[in-house]
Amino acid sequence: MKQSWRIAAFAAVIAVLVIALLPYVWIILTSFKTRVDALSDTPIWLFTPTFKHYPTVFLDKGYLPLVWNSAIVAVSTTVLSLVIGAPAAYIFARHNFKAKEDLFFFFLTTRMAPPISIVVPLFLLFTEIGIIDKLIAVIIAHTSFNLSLVVWMMRGFFADIPREVDEAAQMDGLSRVGMFIRVLVPVAAPGLAASAILCFMLSWNEFLYAFILVAFEGRTLTVGIPGLITPHGTLWGQVAAVAVIATLPIIVFTTLVQRHLVRGLTFGAVKG
Amino acid sequence: MRGAFMDRYISVWFLTPALLFLLFILVGPFGFMVWTSFTDLSFALPDRDGNLVGFDNFRRLMRDTLFWDSFSLTMRFMFLAVFAELLLGFAIAQVLFHHVRQRRFVLTLLMVPMMLAPIAVGLIWKLLLQGDFGMVTYYLRKVGILGDQEVILSNSDLVLAAIIGIDIWQWTPFVVLVMLAGLMSLPREPYEAAVMDGARPLQIFRDITLPLLRPIIALVVLLRGIDAFKEFDKVFLLTGGGPGSATELLSIYTYRMNFRNWDLGYGAACAFMVYFVVLIMCSIFYKAVYWNEGRPTARTDRPT
């Protein structure tokens, strides 16, 4: 009885994993297939790999700058969000003031705001001040949701630090600002790292803001993806290569902070 | 002296940059959107350069059957996807919790779909669902689920099921992750007491596990609901809202009004409606999951 349950559970888990991973494995395989293999009407699982799609699409077709754009945007918004957001999170964790929870709710609504609603006025505003199609436009837009994420996530991490740590620092004669920078930030470093990786992921994966705000020079990798699909003769090998490069770094990164991921994605409500 | 001054107003110094930034980047544009929704601004017609028209856009919205079709489609998409994700995710979490020892390893692999950029997910499934050479199309035809000439993405009867299925594929792992964290944080005592009293497993599940997990379930449903309501990327790439308007979710409809028709006044009214619904779901989320000093009721404190 017990044994058969174990086998059934094992089979179920394997089945779930196969369904979860197979589509992604398929796109990786496709990125190494020749055109004939990729377009075969019966799926081909074993084939002689070709490595030409990656250099073709990233070097010859000029997709490499898009990778840099994505990286610059993601790093900038991450740094900006942490620098502005962590101090605010600390105040929420340690201080009391009027309307604190209302303000906190305001941060939640900004994190949840539908991009399609915000992006139109943002598009008009950025056109007006002349930063449309520049990376700074996307950096600002992405910081709008990452900032709130940092505030929500870091509030929990700061609140987890025992008050004795603060008291000890004050005994040592540190000012409150000094205490924050020299004591609390280092103690909360794992939380900051987790927040940073989440910000990076959300920015790297974001499409709609970037799609509207940068069309040419400042295109990020996600913005470059729809353009690869043409009604006739889509080059699926190259498309797949772009998809792999657009996703693999994130998978590697986030696996490293898996523990904190749940917490970030549930706004601090659930500790993984 | 300077330090003391900094310390005295530390709340102000530390909060102001964040607030100013959000004011500039979100509240400003939001106000502008509301204002635009009362004008006839359009980039397609030269004489419509932002004259105030009162509630005209909203009156038009009320009568716009395409908008309400899109609204009900979005609701169906949201409810079906979230419901399925919840059931599936809960079941998988239960199996992992009770029967699997190498949970961390399984989770690492299981998490892959939710890490992918949604636009890349759209791309992956576009390839898989191609009519002539799509891998999934091939096997679905092979087992007879799909007719020989049928192509899912251009069949208006199947395409909604497909985008719901893809959302389930991407986000069930998230539900598993959160549910598992919830299960692992449950206290032992009620279970021991129940076993002593001779309760049956089903009873234990209904009378102990479900009530204890209720905050977590509320959290998952609301977070996923809000996200599903805003869905854009995957569907935009997969179908662009088509065939016809079979998958034209609210975000895509709003996108079309603004950036295809350039009817910005009316587009702003649509955008406002989307924002409004999300805001309502947000406050339900806050009330249901958070209370008292921002300490979440759904908080789980045992590390995995």
Chai-1 contact restraints between the chains, C-beta under 6 A:
chainA,res_idxA,chainB,res_idxB,connection_type,confidence,min_distance_angstrom,max_distance_angstrom,comment,restraint_id
A,A9,B,V95,contact,1.0,0.0,6.0,A-B,restraint_1
A,A9,B,H99,contact,1.0,0.0,6.0,A-B,restraint_2
A,A12,B,V95,contact,1.0,0.0,6.0,A-B,restraint_3
A,V13,B,V100,contact,1.0,0.0,6.0,A-B,restraint_4
A,V16,B,I92,contact,1.0,0.0,6.0,A-B,restraint_5
A,L17,B,L109,contact,1.0,0.0,6.0,A-B,restraint_6
A,A20,B,L110,contact,1.0,0.0,6.0,A-B,restraint_7
A,A20,B,P113,contact,1.0,0.0,6.0,A-B,restraint_8
A,P23,B,I124,contact,1.0,0.0,6.0,A-B,restraint_9
A,P23,B,L128,contact,1.0,0.0,6.0,A-B,restraint_10
A,Y24,B,V112,contact,1.0,0.0,6.0,A-B,restraint_11
A,W26,B,M135,contact,1.0,0.0,6.0,A-B,restraint_12
A,I27,B,I124,contact,1.0,0.0,6.0,A-B,restraint_13
A,L39,B,F133,contact,1.0,0.0,6.0,A-B,restraint_14
A,D41,B,F133,contact,1.0,0.0,6.0,A-B,restraint_15
A,P43,B,M135,contact,1.0,0.0,6.0,A-B,restraint_16
A,P43,B,Y138,contact,1.0,0.0,6.0,A-B,restraint_17
A,I84,B,P17,contact,1.0,0.0,6.0,A-B,restraint_18
A,I84,B,A18,contact,1.0,0.0,6.0,A-B,restraint_19
A,I84,B,F21,contact,1.0,0.0,6.0,A-B,restraint_20
A,P87,B,F14,contact,1.0,0.0,6.0,A-B,restraint_21
A,A88,B,F14,contact,1.0,0.0,6.0,A-B,restraint_22
A,A88,B,L15,contact,1.0,0.0,6.0,A-B,restraint_23
A,A88,B,A18,contact,1.0,0.0,6.0,A-B,restraint_24
A,I91,B,S11,contact,1.0,0.0,6.0,A-B,restraint_25
A,I91,B,F14,contact,1.0,0.0,6.0,A-B,restraint_26
A,I91,B,L15,contact,1.0,0.0,6.0,A-B,restraint_27
A,H95,B,S11,contact,1.0,0.0,6.0,A-B,restraint_28
A,F104,B,G294,contact,1.0,0.0,6.0,A-B,restraint_29
A,F105,B,Y286,contact,1.0,0.0,6.0,A-B,restraint_30
A,T109,B,C282,contact,1.0,0.0,6.0,A-B,restraint_31
A,T110,B,L22,contact,1.0,0.0,6.0,A-B,restraint_32
A,T110,B,L26,contact,1.0,0.0,6.0,A-B,restraint_33
A,M112,B,I226,contact,1.0,0.0,6.0,A-B,restraint_34
A,M112,B,V278,contact,1.0,0.0,6.0,A-B,restraint_35
A,M112,B,C282,contact,1.0,0.0,6.0,A-B,restraint_36
A,P114,B,K230,contact,1.0,0.0,6.0,A-B,restraint_37
A,P114,B,V274,contact,1.0,0.0,6.0,A-B,restraint_38
A,P114,B,Y275,contact,1.0,0.0,6.0,A-B,restraint_39
A,P114,B,V278,contact,1.0,0.0,6.0,A-B,restraint_40
A,I116,B,S251,contact,1.0,0.0,6.0,A-B,restraint_41
A,I116,B,T254,contact,1.0,0.0,6.0,A-B,restraint_42
A,I116,B,Y255,contact,1.0,0.0,6.0,A-B,restraint_43
A,S117,B,A271,contact,1.0,0.0,6.0,A-B,restraint_44
A,S117,B,V274,contact,1.0,0.0,6.0,A-B,restraint_45
A,S117,B,Y275,contact,1.0,0.0,6.0,A-B,restraint_46
A,I118,B,P29,contact,1.0,0.0,6.0,A-B,restraint_47
A,V120,B,N258,contact,1.0,0.0,6.0,A-B,restraint_48
A,V120,B,A271,contact,1.0,0.0,6.0,A-B,restraint_49
A,P121,B,P29,contact,1.0,0.0,6.0,A-B,restraint_50
A,P121,B,F32,contact,1.0,0.0,6.0,A-B,restraint_51
A,P121,B,M33,contact,1.0,0.0,6.0,A-B,restraint_52
A,L122,B,P29,contact,1.0,0.0,6.0,A-B,restraint_53
A,I140,B,I25,contact,1.0,0.0,6.0,A-B,restraint_54
A,S144,B,I25,contact,1.0,0.0,6.0,A-B,restraint_55
A,S144,B,L26,contact,1.0,0.0,6.0,A-B,restraint_56
A,S175,B,G3,contact,1.0,0.0,6.0,A-B,restraint_57
A,S175,B,D7,contact,1.0,0.0,6.0,A-B,restraint_58
A,R176,B,D7,contact,1.0,0.0,6.0,A-B,restraint_59
A,R176,B,I10,contact,1.0,0.0,6.0,A-B,restraint_60
A,V177,B,M6,contact,1.0,0.0,6.0,A-B,restraint_61
A,N205,B,A117,contact,1.0,0.0,6.0,A-B,restraint_62
A,F207,B,I119,contact,1.0,0.0,6.0,A-B,restraint_63
A,F207,B,D233,contact,1.0,0.0,6.0,A-B,restraint_64
A,L208,B,F232,contact,1.0,0.0,6.0,A-B,restraint_65
A,T222,B,A117,contact,1.0,0.0,6.0,A-B,restraint_66
A,T222,B,I119,contact,1.0,0.0,6.0,A-B,restraint_67
A,I225,B,I119,contact,1.0,0.0,6.0,A-B,restraint_68
A,I225,B,L123,contact,1.0,0.0,6.0,A-B,restraint_69
A,P226,B,L237,contact,1.0,0.0,6.0,A-B,restraint_70
A,A243,B,A120,contact,1.0,0.0,6.0,A-B,restraint_71
A,A243,B,L123,contact,1.0,0.0,6.0,A-B,restraint_72
A,A246,B,A117,contact,1.0,0.0,6.0,A-B,restraint_73
A,A246,B,A120,contact,1.0,0.0,6.0,A-B,restraint_74
A,T247,B,L116,contact,1.0,0.0,6.0,A-B,restraint_75
A,T247,B,A120,contact,1.0,0.0,6.0,A-B,restraint_76
A,I250,B,M115,contact,1.0,0.0,6.0,A-B,restraint_77
A,I251,B,M115,contact,1.0,0.0,6.0,A-B,restraint_78
A,T254,B,M115,contact,1.0,0.0,6.0,A-B,restraint_79
A,T255,B,T108,contact,1.0,0.0,6.0,A-B,restraint_80
A,V262,B,L177,contact,1.0,0.0,6.0,A-B,restraint_81
A,V262,B,V178,contact,1.0,0.0,6.0,A-B,restraint_82
A,V262,B,A181,contact,1.0,0.0,6.0,A-B,restraint_83
A,T266,B,V178,contact,1.0,0.0,6.0,A-B,restraint_84
A,A269,B,L219,contact,1.0,0.0,6.0,A-B,restraint_85
A,A269,B,V289,contact,1.0,0.0,6.0,A-B,restraint_86
A,A269,B,P296,contact,1.0,0.0,6.0,A-B,restraint_87
A,A269,B,A298,contact,1.0,0.0,6.0,A-B,restraint_88
A,V270,B,V178,contact,1.0,0.0,6.0,A-B,restraint_89
A,V270,B,A181,contact,1.0,0.0,6.0,A-B,restraint_90
A,V270,B,T300,contact,1.0,0.0,6.0,A-B,restraint_91
A,K271,B,T300,contact,1.0,0.0,6.0,A-B,restraint_92
A,G272,B,A181,contact,1.0,0.0,6.0,A-B,restraint_93
